[in-house]
Amino acid sequence: MKVEEIYKNNNCTGCGSCVAVCPVNAISLVIDKQTGIYKPYVNKELCTNCNLCIKVCPGWKTPINQKLLGNYTKIYNGQSCVKKIREMSSSGGALTQILISLMKEKKIDGAIVTIMNGLVSKPIIATTKKELINAIGSKYCPTPQNIMLKDILKSKKKHKYAFVGLPCHIHGLKNMEKLYPQLKEKIYISLGLFCSRCPSFKATEKLLNKLNINLEKVQKIKYREKYNMLIYLKDKSKYKLKYKEYWNTDFKFNIPVRCLMCPDRLNDFCDISFGDDWESQSSVVIVRNQKALEIIQGIKKLILTKFDDTKIKMLKKQSIFKKINLHPRLLILKICGYKIPIFNHALPRANLLQYLTTLLFYTKYRYYQKKN
């Protein structure tokens, strides 16, 4: 198996782990204009066939935690005490506040986060408060987060970092930590984002076309200013779309096939998971181990409140689509001729209703794919 085959088989997540692990810099990622996702390119003259890229690839070998919420120690609602951070953030600013506080206390020397570079997301190692604030907000487009792990491995021995990523990024990170124990020492804490799916760059392009906005006239996009999307044009004008006005359209169906194969909605394998609590406009904070609990309880400018037990059902419902409905999705994809990744555990079984629900979802997905 080669990374090009993994992409060809629709198993590539575009996470960038293969780029980070390659010892001869033979792999790069380019945006496939046809699909709107990242595609690995291998320089055959440089490649030594060491297969490290396959060993760390989370797209081909995928972990699954069979518990609906994964393993966890505590669940909170969280938000920053700082008004500016709360107002700028998608949902309370808990994650940003943790990063700022850890950097101020010199617990970390930097954090791998994502910023927008025009219409393309870009991973960086933020080393200042300003850079962390610039990274605030959700980005509904692909990000090769793990390419920055190469720089982390090359950093000074005693330097510590925080890592922020989607489930596929975390899966790749964990695979790399198995190969490089020193990486595990350098990653002080991993902060994971909830993810139902990751829209391709095509999703944004098609949305702009529907709005009759010329792509070349767009200066930048904020996918989440609270619950709105803001589109800034070069002529200083601005478009504002409510979340439901763009998400509940074909925007959310312009996703890679690989997203349909993912079992991880709540980012089960990081240290702390973060997602939206739409009711309280704060973050859902799932603390997954004792070390993380001690870290988060020591953040002075972070407001943590007890998570309402009745909302546990909401979290489980979110996870059902990814985990319980995974078996039906994979069955449908197999019938349609797709290659299925290898999972480290048996998949949870679904009932008849869940099979029917999945079939309806996949029918909608195929409809929007053909329509576009």
MARMI-136825 format. One record per residue (C-alpha): x, y, z; chain; residue in one letter. Coordinates in steps of 0.02 Angstrom, whole numbers. Layout:
<lumtors>
LUMTOR     px     py     pz cadena residuo
LUMTOR      X      Y      Z      A       A
...
</lumtors>
This chain:
<lumtors>
LUMTOR     px     py     pz cadena residuo
LUMTOR      0      0      0      A       M
LUMTOR     65    174    -47      A       K
LUMTOR      0    344      8      A       V
LUMTOR    -55    380   -172      A       E
LUMTOR   -161    221   -166      A       E
LUMTOR   -236    274     -1      A       I
LUMTOR   -291    437    -82      A       Y
LUMTOR   -352    348   -239      A       K
LUMTOR   -455    230   -128      A       N
LUMTOR   -537    380    -41      A       N
LUMTOR   -455    336    126      A       N
LUMTOR   -342    489    142      A       C
LUMTOR   -393    616    275      A       T
LUMTOR   -270    749    215      A       G
LUMTOR   -201    764    392      A       C
LUMTOR    -18    786    341      A       G
LUMTOR     55    648    451      A       S
LUMTOR    142    570    300      A       C
LUMTOR    228    736    261      A       V
LUMTOR    289    754    441      A       A
LUMTOR    359    578    455      A       V
LUMTOR    450    567    288      A       C
LUMTOR    638    569    327      A       P
LUMTOR    688    628    152      A       V
LUMTOR    550    758    124      A       N
LUMTOR    483    660    -24      A       A
LUMTOR    299    694     14      A       I
LUMTOR    201    855     -6      A       S
LUMTOR     16    896     -4      A       L
LUMTOR    -72    987   -145      A       V
LUMTOR   -254   1036   -160      A       I
LUMTOR   -343    926   -286      A       D
LUMTOR   -447   1053   -382      A       K
LUMTOR   -570    920   -436      A       Q
LUMTOR   -611    857   -262      A       T
LUMTOR   -568   1010   -158      A       G
LUMTOR   -465    910    -32      A       I
LUMTOR   -279    884      0      A       Y
LUMTOR   -189    754   -105      A       K
LUMTOR    -18    678    -64      A       P
LUMTOR    115    695   -198      A       Y
LUMTOR    268    582   -186      A       V
LUMTOR    433    626   -268      A       N
LUMTOR    487    454   -332      A       K
LUMTOR    668    509   -351      A       E
LUMTOR    679    549   -165      A       L
LUMTOR    569    411    -94      A       C
LUMTOR    665    267    -11      A       T
LUMTOR    510    156     14      A       N
LUMTOR    534    158    204      A       C
LUMTOR    343    149    225      A       N
LUMTOR    344    260    379      A       L
LUMTOR    205    360    294      A       C
LUMTOR     93    206    294      A       I
LUMTOR    132    168    476      A       K
LUMTOR     70    338    535      A       V
LUMTOR    -76    356    413      A       C
LUMTOR   -241    370    510      A       P
LUMTOR   -341    356    350      A       G
LUMTOR   -294    175    319      A       W
LUMTOR   -284    111    499      A       K
LUMTOR   -415    195    607      A       T
LUMTOR   -444    180    796      A       P
LUMTOR   -617    166    870      A       I
LUMTOR   -672    182   1051      A       N
LUMTOR   -828     75   1070      A       Q
LUMTOR   -901    184   1210      A       K
LUMTOR  -1019    317   1143      A       L
LUMTOR   -931    459   1235      A       L
LUMTOR   -759    377   1238      A       G
LUMTOR   -661    369   1401      A       N
LUMTOR   -677    524   1508      A       Y
LUMTOR   -651    589   1685      A       T
LUMTOR   -764    744   1690      A       K
LUMTOR   -879    841   1575      A       I
LUMTOR   -901   1029   1599      A       Y
LUMTOR   -974   1182   1517      A       N
LUMTOR   -829   1302   1496      A       G
LUMTOR   -794   1480   1443      A       Q
LUMTOR   -661   1613   1462      A       S
LUMTOR   -673   1747   1596      A       C
LUMTOR   -608   1870   1467      A       V
LUMTOR   -752   1956   1377      A       K
LUMTOR   -652   1991   1217      A       K
LUMTOR   -605   1808   1198      A       I
LUMTOR   -785   1750   1233      A       R
LUMTOR   -855   1869   1103      A       E
LUMTOR   -728   1823    969      A       M
LUMTOR   -742   1636    994      A       S
LUMTOR   -864   1513    917      A       S
LUMTOR   -927   1450   1084      A       S
LUMTOR   -859   1529   1242      A       G
LUMTOR   -673   1529   1208      A       G
LUMTOR   -627   1391   1332      A       A
LUMTOR   -497   1313   1218      A       L
LUMTOR   -414   1480   1176      A       T
LUMTOR   -409   1529   1360      A       Q
LUMTOR   -322   1366   1405      A       I
LUMTOR   -189   1396   1273      A       L
LUMTOR   -160   1577   1324      A       I
LUMTOR   -148   1531   1508      A       S
LUMTOR    -29   1386   1478      A       L
LUMTOR     83   1496   1372      A       M
LUMTOR     80   1637   1499      A       K
LUMTOR    126   1514   1638      A       E
LUMTOR    266   1445   1526      A       K
LUMTOR    193   1271   1531      A       K
LUMTOR    203   1270   1341      A       I
LUMTOR    318   1356   1218      A       D
LUMTOR    189   1357   1079      A       G
LUMTOR     32   1277   1009      A       A
LUMTOR    -11   1199    842      A       I
LUMTOR   -168   1292    788      A       V
LUMTOR   -253   1342    625      A       T
LUMTOR   -269   1514    546      A       I
LUMTOR   -350   1569    384      A       M
LUMTOR   -233   1622    245      A       N
LUMTOR   -356   1701    123      A       G
LUMTOR   -478   1560     80      A       L
LUMTOR   -359   1422    133      A       V
LUMTOR   -331   1363    311      A       S
LUMTOR   -151   1353    370      A       K
LUMTOR    -76   1263    521      A       P
LUMTOR     52   1360    621      A       I
LUMTOR    148   1346    782      A       I
LUMTOR     82   1496    880      A       A
LUMTOR    207   1564   1004      A       T
LUMTOR    119   1726   1056      A       T
LUMTOR    -49   1776   1127      A       K
LUMTOR    -85   1876    968      A       K
LUMTOR    -60   1722    860      A       E
LUMTOR   -175   1620    971      A       L
LUMTOR   -311   1752    959      A       I
LUMTOR   -291   1757    769      A       N
LUMTOR   -328   1571    768      A       A
LUMTOR   -496   1590    857      A       I
LUMTOR   -648   1517    770      A       G
LUMTOR   -700   1362    673      A       S
LUMTOR   -633   1331    498      A       K
LUMTOR   -749   1229    389      A       Y
LUMTOR   -620   1173    263      A       C
LUMTOR   -475   1047    257      A       P
LUMTOR   -318   1079    360      A       T
LUMTOR   -157    975    352      A       P
LUMTOR   -125   1004    537      A       Q
LUMTOR      2    867    562      A       N
LUMTOR    134    934    443      A       I
LUMTOR    187   1044    590      A       M
LUMTOR    240    891    689      A       L
LUMTOR    401    886    589      A       K
LUMTOR    447   1055    663      A       D
LUMTOR    399    996    837      A       I
LUMTOR    517    848    820      A       L
LUMTOR    657    965    769      A       K
LUMTOR    625   1088    911      A       S
LUMTOR    735   1109   1064      A       K
LUMTOR    737    960   1179      A       K
LUMTOR    649   1040   1327      A       K
LUMTOR    516   1133   1227      A       H
LUMTOR    334   1084   1258      A       K
LUMTOR    184   1113   1146      A       Y
LUMTOR     -4   1101   1142      A       A
LUMTOR    -86   1019    991      A       F
LUMTOR   -259   1068    929      A       V
LUMTOR   -343    961    797      A       G
LUMTOR   -490    864    727      A       L
LUMTOR   -508    678    765      A       P
LUMTOR   -410    625    610      A       C
LUMTOR   -268    741    661      A       H
LUMTOR   -266    666    836      A       I
LUMTOR   -267    490    763      A       H
LUMTOR   -114    534    658      A       G
LUMTOR    -29    615    808      A       L
LUMTOR    -52    458    913      A       K
LUMTOR     19    351    773      A       N
LUMTOR    172    463    763      A       M
LUMTOR    196    458    951      A       E
LUMTOR    213    268    940      A       K
LUMTOR    358    289    818      A       L
LUMTOR    436    437    906      A       Y
LUMTOR    423    430   1097      A       P
LUMTOR    508    600   1105      A       Q
LUMTOR    356    675   1018      A       L
LUMTOR    246    614   1159      A       K
LUMTOR    360    704   1281      A       E
LUMTOR    350    865   1180      A       K
LUMTOR    160    868   1165      A       I
LUMTOR    110    935   1337      A       Y
LUMTOR    -75    920   1299      A       I
LUMTOR   -185    876   1150      A       S
LUMTOR   -347    974   1130      A       L
LUMTOR   -474    898   1011      A       G
LUMTOR   -622    975    921      A       L
LUMTOR   -788    888    893      A       F
LUMTOR   -812    847    709      A       C
LUMTOR   -965    782    618      A       S
LUMTOR   -880    806    448      A       R
LUMTOR   -755    920    362      A       C
LUMTOR   -820   1013    208      A       P
LUMTOR   -703   1021     60      A       S
LUMTOR   -642   1182    -20      A       F
LUMTOR   -774   1146   -153      A       K
LUMTOR   -909   1176    -22      A       A
LUMTOR   -852   1355      0      A       T
LUMTOR   -828   1384   -187      A       E
LUMTOR  -1004   1323   -225      A       K
LUMTOR  -1078   1428    -85      A       L
LUMTOR   -994   1583   -156      A       L
LUMTOR  -1058   1540   -330      A       N
LUMTOR  -1236   1528   -263      A       K
LUMTOR  -1216   1700   -187      A       L
LUMTOR  -1147   1765   -353      A       N
LUMTOR   -984   1812   -268      A       I
LUMTOR   -829   1805   -375      A       N
LUMTOR   -698   1699   -288      A       L
LUMTOR   -559   1820   -336      A       E
LUMTOR   -649   1965   -252      A       K
LUMTOR   -652   1881    -81      A       V
LUMTOR   -523   1943     43      A       Q
LUMTOR   -560   1824    187      A       K
LUMTOR   -694   1716    267      A       I
LUMTOR   -738   1691    449      A       K
LUMTOR   -836   1529    453      A       Y
LUMTOR   -895   1558    631      A       R
LUMTOR   -920   1729    707      A       E
LUMTOR  -1029   1660    847      A       K
LUMTOR  -1161   1576    739      A       Y
LUMTOR  -1134   1674    578      A       N
LUMTOR  -1020   1662    428      A       M
LUMTOR   -940   1827    375      A       L
LUMTOR   -874   1849    199      A       I
LUMTOR   -761   2000    175      A       Y
LUMTOR   -733   2066     -1      A       L
LUMTOR   -584   2163    -63      A       K
LUMTOR   -695   2314    -97      A       D
LUMTOR   -728   2323     92      A       K
LUMTOR   -906   2258     78      A       S
LUMTOR   -964   2111    185      A       K
LUMTOR  -1089   1969    177      A       Y
LUMTOR  -1165   1892    333      A       K
LUMTOR  -1248   1721    332      A       L
LUMTOR  -1332   1638    480      A       K
LUMTOR  -1267   1465    521      A       Y
LUMTOR  -1424   1376    461      A       K
LUMTOR  -1426   1477    299      A       E
LUMTOR  -1269   1392    237      A       Y
LUMTOR  -1241   1236    343      A       W
LUMTOR  -1414   1160    316      A       N
LUMTOR  -1389   1161    127      A       T
LUMTOR  -1281   1057     11      A       D
LUMTOR  -1131   1141     98      A       F
LUMTOR  -1127   1004    230      A       K
LUMTOR  -1138    868     97      A       F
LUMTOR   -985    928      2      A       N
LUMTOR   -870    817    104      A       I
LUMTOR   -741    683     63      A       P
LUMTOR   -801    503     59      A       V
LUMTOR   -674    469    197      A       R
LUMTOR   -780    573    318      A       C
LUMTOR   -916    442    298      A       L
LUMTOR   -794    310    362      A       M
LUMTOR   -749    402    522      A       C
LUMTOR   -810    335    692      A       P
LUMTOR   -751    481    797      A       D
LUMTOR   -872    626    826      A       R
LUMTOR   -815    681    999      A       L
LUMTOR   -626    664    975      A       N
LUMTOR   -606    515   1090      A       D
LUMTOR   -416    501   1089      A       F
LUMTOR   -359    676   1139      A       C
LUMTOR   -334    740   1317      A       D
LUMTOR   -480    863   1315      A       I
LUMTOR   -620    874   1186      A       S
LUMTOR   -715   1034   1144      A       F
LUMTOR   -879   1065   1055      A       G
LUMTOR  -1027   1184   1047      A       D
LUMTOR  -1162   1190   1179      A       D
LUMTOR  -1290   1285   1076      A       W
LUMTOR  -1406   1315   1224      A       E
LUMTOR  -1281   1402   1338      A       S
LUMTOR  -1167   1472   1201      A       Q
LUMTOR  -1019   1397   1292      A       S
LUMTOR   -904   1251   1258      A       S
LUMTOR   -937   1070   1300      A       V
LUMTOR   -774   1016   1383      A       V
LUMTOR   -741    828   1397      A       I
LUMTOR   -588    795   1504      A       V
LUMTOR   -521    623   1461      A       R
LUMTOR   -385    586   1589      A       N
LUMTOR   -322    637   1761      A       Q
LUMTOR   -173    738   1699      A       K
LUMTOR   -287    843   1589      A       A
LUMTOR   -407    868   1734      A       L
LUMTOR   -268    936   1844      A       E
LUMTOR   -211   1052   1704      A       I
LUMTOR   -383   1122   1667      A       I
LUMTOR   -429   1147   1850      A       Q
LUMTOR   -273   1254   1869      A       G
LUMTOR   -326   1380   1735      A       I
LUMTOR   -381   1533   1834      A       K
LUMTOR   -468   1629   1694      A       K
LUMTOR   -574   1481   1643      A       L
LUMTOR   -753   1464   1705      A       I
LUMTOR   -802   1281   1725      A       L
LUMTOR   -979   1233   1773      A       T
LUMTOR  -1060   1064   1797      A       K
LUMTOR  -1124    989   1636      A       F
LUMTOR  -1310    954   1647      A       D
LUMTOR  -1337    766   1652      A       D
LUMTOR  -1487    783   1536      A       T
LUMTOR  -1367    846   1401      A       K
LUMTOR  -1272    682   1406      A       I
LUMTOR  -1410    612   1296      A       K
LUMTOR  -1374    749   1170      A       M
LUMTOR  -1189    702   1165      A       L
LUMTOR  -1232    518   1145      A       K
LUMTOR  -1351    558   1004      A       K
LUMTOR  -1213    653    914      A       Q
LUMTOR  -1097    503    932      A       S
LUMTOR  -1226    377    873      A       I
LUMTOR  -1217    443    695      A       F
LUMTOR  -1029    418    690      A       K
LUMTOR  -1014    254    788      A       K
LUMTOR  -1175    153    785      A       I
LUMTOR  -1219    206    607      A       N
LUMTOR  -1042    171    547      A       L
LUMTOR  -1075    -12    511      A       H
LUMTOR  -1222     28    395      A       P
LUMTOR  -1122    165    308      A       R
LUMTOR   -974     50    278      A       L
LUMTOR  -1089    -86    211      A       L
LUMTOR  -1165     37     87      A       I
LUMTOR   -993    101     37      A       L
LUMTOR   -930    -77     11      A       K
LUMTOR  -1078   -115   -101      A       I
LUMTOR  -1035     43   -199      A       C
LUMTOR   -857    -20   -223      A       G
LUMTOR   -761     84    -96      A       Y
LUMTOR   -610     19      0      A       K
LUMTOR   -640     16    187      A       I
LUMTOR   -504     60    314      A       P
LUMTOR   -442    -60    447      A       I
LUMTOR   -514    -32    622      A       F
LUMTOR   -428    -87    783      A       N
LUMTOR   -591   -149    862      A       H
LUMTOR   -753   -226    805      A       A
LUMTOR   -885   -100    753      A       L
LUMTOR  -1043    -76    858      A       P
LUMTOR  -1199   -153    781      A       R
LUMTOR  -1346    -50    722      A       A
LUMTOR  -1532    -87    723      A       N
LUMTOR  -1648    -86    573      A       L
LUMTOR  -1703     95    599      A       L
LUMTOR  -1521    151    601      A       Q
LUMTOR  -1490     58    438      A       Y
LUMTOR  -1637    147    358      A       L
LUMTOR  -1581    316    427      A       T
LUMTOR  -1407    287    357      A       T
LUMTOR  -1474    238    188      A       L
LUMTOR  -1576    399    182      A       L
LUMTOR  -1422    501    229      A       F
LUMTOR  -1314    417     97      A       Y
LUMTOR  -1450    444    -35      A       T
LUMTOR  -1447    631      6      A       K
LUMTOR  -1258    631      0      A       Y
LUMTOR  -1254    550   -173      A       R
LUMTOR  -1392    667   -235      A       Y
LUMTOR  -1291    823   -188      A       Y
LUMTOR  -1132    747   -259      A       Q
LUMTOR  -1214    719   -429      A       K
LUMTOR  -1307    885   -422      A       K
LUMTOR  -1145    979   -402      A       N
</lumtors>
